[in-house]
Amino acid sequence: MSDSFTITDEQRDYSAFGLSENPFPYSPVPDDDPIVYCGQQQVTDRISETVSSVLSTGKSKHLVVTGKYGNGKSHTLKYTRSLVRDRDDVLVGYVAQPGDGFLDVYHEFVYDIGFDQLQDLSYEFLAHVARSETDRNPTSGNAMERLIDDGEVLLSDLVPTAVQQLSDVTKFADFARAMVHLIYEDTNLYAWQWLTAEGLRYEQRKEMEIHSAVDDDTSAVRAFTALKNMLRELGYTGIFMFVDEFERIAQLTPKDEQATLNSIRHLMDQNSNGLCILFGCAPEVWQDVMSEYHAFSERIGQEVALRPLTEEKVYQLVEDYLDIGRNGNLTGIEPFTEESLQIVLQRSQGNIRQVLSICSRVLDEAVQTDSGSIGEEMVLSTIEEM
């Protein structure tokens, strides 16, 4: 006879440790908007310098963040993204991994931006045109949308000029038509599909007078550049793209890997202003890229490495996470002891992912066994069961 399951939604009580919850993630995968970031000075300095340079000068600059699996590459990219996208003068997109080529990178980037934000940009451009072509003065995309909804500005009067001006700005007439069609209820989903490179039937493209498709790396580079040029026309500083797990390109065939790197190189060459790409990549793959694809690596030229956490950084990381769930009088690394965290450091080798995973399991074990504090023996016994 098999043992029966005991499934309950009753929450564990962490109050004995002055906590309202277990603040450590059960699956140590970075949140989209991380609350805690325990960085390393050389990394935060280099990222800050790169991002600040683009924001202050408008000139493009790129950076590769390297580090072993679990040392915080994804966490670093997502934390930086959360800081940058609070600004109103940039567009920010995150790509979880490069897929099979730049077409996939472009697709994931636009998807991360989302339909609503692209539609807002469409209204912003219409407002930009309305200010010069009509007696109206909409100061934002929302203001433009209200004027249209209220019938104070007719789309039939504005759209032909908007399409022409956007075509002139982007050098891509089909992109211009797709962006403008985002405001029409009967075609906005078609326009979204075209802009995300999902593909459309001929009849659907014909309805928007679009003649081409974003269906390869070259057209994806062209569409991405068109979007950036549109943003610059609207007064944006530019685009930030975060490409994670860049080491996945090593799984492609040599031909596809070179094609992907060439496409990104072309993107950089065509956008000397208003573009910032931050890559997260395993160090061994990045070394191969630098040695085999000089034309690509020379466009970046900057690398910063995440190293395993030191003892001091492990203590700080644990304290920062514990502070998320504090509701009692404990402070610092309590209920962990310095000796217990020494064991965590030794077993994890300073790997952030493993530190968080061990601490999460140990804390739950301590609650379950009614331990007064978390010492060496508790950590060792929990690690043996993991």
N, C-alpha and C positions, 0 to 999 in steps of 0.2 A: 504494500500500500504506500503510495507516495505521500509525502508531507503536503499539507494544505498551505496555500498562500495566505499571508496576513497582509492585506492591503488597506491602508488607512490614510486619510488626509489630515490626521492629527499632527500638529507641528511639534518638533522637539523644543524643549525649554532650555534656552541658553542663559537664563538669567543668573545662574550660579556663577557665570563668568562675566557678568555685567554686559551681556550682549542680547539684543533682541532677535538675532538671527545668526546663521553661519555666514559671515561676509565673504568667505572664500568661494570662488566658483567651483561647482562640482565638476564641470567640464571646463578646464581653463582655456577657453577660447575667448579672445578679446571681444568685448562689447563693441557695438557700432559707435557708441559715444562713451568711451572709458572715463570713469570717475577718477580712478587712481592711475598715476603714471610715475613709476620709479625709474627715471632715466639715468643716463650716464653723461657726465658733463661734456665729454668730447662729442657725443652724439647730439645732445640738445644744442650745443654751441653751433655745430656745423649746419644742422637743420634750420636753426633760427637765422643764421647768416644767409642761407640760400633763399628762404622764404622772404626774409626782409629785403634782400637785394632785389627780388622780382617786384615786390610791392612798392619799393621806393623809386626804382628806376624804370620799371616797365619792361626791362630787357629780360629775355628768356634765360633760365638757369636750371640745371638739372642735377640730381644727386642720387647715388645708389647707397642704400643702407644694407650692409651685409651682417650676417650673424648665423650661427648654427641653429638648427631646429629647436624651437622653444626658448630662444634667447630674447624674444620680444620684437621681432621685425614687424609683424602684423599689428601688434599693440602700439608700436611707435608710429606707424603710418596712420592708423585710425585715430590716435590721439592728436596727431598733427592736423589731420583732416578736420576733426571736431573744432579745433582752434581757428583754422583758416576759414571754414565755411560760415562762421558767425559774421563775417564781413559782407557788406552789401556790394562791394565793387569787384567781386570775383565769382567765378563759377567753379564748383569743386565736384569731382567725380572719383569714385573708388572702383578699381577693377580687382576682383579677388584673385585672378590668375589669368595669364595671357592667352589661354586656349590654344587654338590651332593657327593663329596668325593675327595680324593687326585688325582684320575685320571683326574678330571676336573681341578684341580690346575695345574697339570703337563701340560695338554693340553694348557691352557691359557698362562702359562709361556713360553712354546716353541713358541707359536704363536706370543707372544709379541717380542721375539727375532727375529723371521722372517726367511724366507727361505734364503735370501741373506747372512745374518750373519752366519747361519749354514753352508751354502755352502763355505763361506770364511774359516771357521774353518776346513772343510774337506781338502781344498787346503793347509791350514797351516800344517795339519798333514802329508800330502803327501810331503811337503817341508821338514818337520822334518825327514821323512824317507829317502828322496833323499839325504840329506846331509851326512847320514851315509852309504847309500847303493850304491851311484853313485859318479862320479867325479864332479858332479854339486854342486853348493852351493847356492840354492835359499834362500834368506833371508826373504821371506814373502810368503803368499798365492798368492798374485798377481804375484810375480816372478815365482812361480811354475806353475800357470795357463799359463803364456806366454811360458814357456819351453815346456809345453804339446801342446799348440796350434801351436807352431813352429816346432813340431816334434823332438825336441832335447832330450826329454825324452818320452819313450813309456810307456803308461799305462800298457800294458801287462807285462812289466818288473817290474813295481813298485807296482801295486795293490795287488798281492798276498802277498807280504811281508808287505804292509801297513795294510791289513786286519788282518794278523797274529799278528803284533805288537800291533795294536789297540785292538784286542781281549785279548791279554795278559794284557794290561793296564787296560781295562774296565771290564774284566771278563764277557763279554757279547758279544758273537760272532755275534749275529743278529744285535745288535746295531752297531758294527764295520762295518758290511756289508752295513747297511743302510746309515751310514755316508759316506762311500766311494762311494756309488752309487749316492750321491748327485751331483757328477761331470759328470755323464753320461746323455746326453740329453734325451735318450730314457727311462731312469728309474728314473730321479731325482724327478719327481712329485710323483711317487710311494714311493720313499724313504722318501720324505717329509711327505706324508700321514702316513707312518708307524711311523716316529719319533714324529708326533703330535698326535698319538693315535687315528687317524680317522678310522682306520680299512682298511684292504685290502683283496681282494679275494685271494684264495689259489694260483691261476695262477699268480697273480701279485707278491706275495711273492716268489713263486718258481723261477721266472725270476731273482730274486736277491739272490737266495739260502738262503732265510730267512725262518725259520721254526716256529717261534713263533709270537705272537702279543702283543702289549702293550694295554691290554684290561681290566685291573683291577688295584687296588691300589698297589698291590705287584709288578707287572711288571712296573708300573709307577715309583715307588721308585727306582727300579733297573735301569731303563733307565736314570732317573735323576742323580743317583750316577755315572753311566757310563759316562755321559756328563761331570760331575765335574772332574772325574778322568782323562778324556782326556785333559781337560783344564790344570790341574795341570802338566801333562806330557809335555804340550806345554809351561810351564813356567808362566801360569796365577796364580794370587793370589787366585782366586776362583770365586764363584758365589754369587750374591746378588739377593734375591727374596723378592719382596714386595707384601704382601697379604693384600688386603684392604677388608673392610666390613666383617671381620672375624666373626662378630656376627651372620652372616647368618647360621652358623652351628647349632644355637639354633633352627632353623626351621626344621632340619633333625629329623628323628626318633632317639630315644636314641641309637639304635644299629648302625645306620649309623654315628651318631655323634661320638660315641666311635671309630668306625673303622677309621674315618677321622683323629681323634687325634692320634690314634695309629700309623697310617701310617706316619704322620709327625714326631712323636716320633722316629720311626724306621729310618726315613731319617736323623734325627739329630744324632742318635746313630751310624749310618754307616758313618757319615761324621764329624768327630771330627776336621777336618781341611778343610779350603777352602769353608766354607758355612756360609752365614749370611742371616737370615730371619727376616724381620721387618713386624710385624702384625699391622693393624689398627683395633681396636675392641671397641665396646660399653662397658663401665665399668661394667655394671651389668652382661653381658654375661661372661666377663673375670673373674669376681668374682666367678661365678658358675663353670667355668672351673677349677679355682684354688682349689675350695673346693671339686669338684667331681672327678677330673682327676689329681691326684697328680703326677703320672708318667709323664704326659705331661708337666704340669706347672713347674715342677722342672727342666726340660730341659732348660727352658727359664730363669726363676728366676728374670727377670728384667721387670719392668713396669714403664712407665712415663705417667703422665696424662696431657692432654691439658685442661686448664681451660677457662672459659669465659674471654673475653678481658676486661682489666681495661680501665678507662678513657684515660690514657696516650696511651695505645695500640690502642684504637679506633682512636684517633687523628693521630697516626703514620700510621695506615693502610690507612685511608682516604687520607692523604698527599702522601703516596707512590703511590696510584692509580692515584691521580690527576697529579702527576709528569709524568706519562706515556703520558698524552695527552696535557701537557703544550706547548703553543706556544706564550704566552703573558708574562705580567709582574707580574701576581699574584703569590703569594708564599704561603707556609704553607698549611693551610686547606681552604683558600679562594677558591671559593666563599661561602663556608659554614662558619657559625659563631660558636663560642664555644657553644653558647646557643642552636643552632640548633643540634649540635652533642650531646649535653647532652640529648636531646629528643631521638635521634637515639639510644644512649646508653641505656636509660631507656626502650624503647620499644623493643629493641633487646635482652636485658639482656646480652649484650656482646657476643652474638652469631655471629660469623664471617659471616656466610651465610646470616643472616638477615640484618646485617650492610650493606653489599654490595648490597643486594636487595633493601633496603630502599634508599640508596644513589643514586643508578642508577635511580630509579623512580622519586626521588625528583629533580635530575638534569634535567631530561627531562621535568618535569612539569615546572621548573623555566624557561627553554628556551621557552617553549610553551606560557607561560604567560608574557614573557619579564620582568621577575623580575630582579632587579639590584643585589640582593644578595639572599642568602638562609638563612632565619631566622626561628624562632620557628614556626610561623604560617604556613609557606610553608610546613615544615616537618609534622606538625600535620594534615593539610588538605590532604596531599598526603597519609599519613598512613591510614586515615579514608576511603580512596577510594580503598585501597589495599585489 
